[in-house]
Amino acid sequence: MLSVKAIQLETLSDEEICQEFASTGDRKLISELYKRYGHLVYGACMKYVKNPEESKDLVSVIFEKLMLKIPNTKILAFNAWLYTVIKSECLMRLRRNKHYDHLKEDIHRLEENSDTFTPRYGDNTQVGNGLTVEAANREEMVIEAIKKLKPKHRTCIQLFFFDKKSYKEIVEITGYTTKEVKSYLQNGKRNIKQFLELHKYE
């Protein structure tokens, strides 16, 4: 296999670039795919999520995902395969955004998990079927904290706590390794806790 330096990247087909990347892991090859498809990926994301900032975020997520997927995938038609990746990521994002509309119903799953958050709600936080002002404010803070997480951390937090996926299922859905999933969950929980502590007295 020729070194990347010895290759005129423009002369390679998309599929050849994928083969080279699977062999060498050189990020210049992914950069070449980005040059060719970045704007198209953004346009496709916009059609799904209809939000410029989310679409930009998704472009980054998708090209990060390509680096994980390409070495383990036999790609016969890159264009068609790329669209399946885009569709998968966009639908996952749309499902997750829909869940955010209902986070108030599910926040207790985070509160009750592995001492992630302290202090926990006390017994006196329930008023009828609702929450005290203090508890409701804390829920809003948790929602805001999750939104501020890095995409990888946010995805794993969403899948593990709110979609109740196992480590194995998250690995299959995201393409991350089990070690990465555990790390992203740990970092995500830590960052949420830090956000809550930082804004505790505001």
Rosetta blueprint (number, residue, H / E / L):
1 M L
2 L L
3 S L
4 V H
5 K H
6 A H
7 I L
8 Q L
9 L H
10 E H
11 T H
12 L L
13 S L
14 D H
15 E H
16 E H
17 I H
18 C H
19 Q H
20 E H
21 F H
22 A H
23 S H
24 T H
25 G L
26 D L
27 R H
28 K H
29 L H
30 I H
31 S H
32 E H
33 L H
34 Y H
35 K H
36 R H
37 Y H
38 G H
39 H H
40 L H
41 V H
42 Y H
43 G H
44 A H
45 C H
46 M H
47 K H
48 Y H
49 V H
50 K L
51 N L
52 P H
53 E H
54 E H
55 S H
56 K H
57 D H
58 L H
59 V H
60 S H
61 V H
62 I H
63 F H
64 E H
65 K H
66 L H
67 M H
68 L H
69 K H
70 I H
71 P H
72 N H
73 T L
74 K L
75 I L
76 L L
77 A L
78 F H
79 N H
80 A H
81 W H
82 L H
83 Y H
84 T H
85 V H
86 I H
87 K H
88 S H
89 E H
90 C H
91 L H
92 M H
93 R H
94 L H
95 R H
96 R H
97 N H
98 K H
99 H H
100 Y H
101 D L
102 H L
103 L H
104 K H
105 E H
106 D H
107 I H
108 H H
109 R H
110 L H
111 E H
112 E L
113 N L
114 S L
115 D L
116 T L
117 F L
118 T L
119 P L
120 R L
121 Y L
122 G L
123 D H
124 N H
125 T H
126 Q E
127 V E
128 G L
129 N L
130 G E
131 L E
132 T L
133 V H
134 E H
135 A H
136 A H
137 N H
138 R H
139 E H
140 E H
141 M H
142 V H
143 I H
144 E H
145 A H
146 I H
147 K H
148 K L
149 L L
150 K L
151 P H
152 K H
153 H H
154 R H
155 T H
156 C H
157 I H
158 Q H
159 L H
160 F H
161 F H
162 F H
163 D L
164 K L
165 K L
166 S L
167 Y H
168 K H
169 E H
170 I H
171 V H
172 E H
173 I H
174 T H
175 G L
176 Y L
177 T L
178 T H
179 K H
180 E H
181 V H
182 K H
183 S H
184 Y H
185 L H
186 Q H
187 N H
188 G H
189 K H
190 R H
191 N H
192 I H
193 K H
194 Q H
195 F H
196 L H
197 E H
198 L H
199 H L
200 K L
201 Y L
202 E L
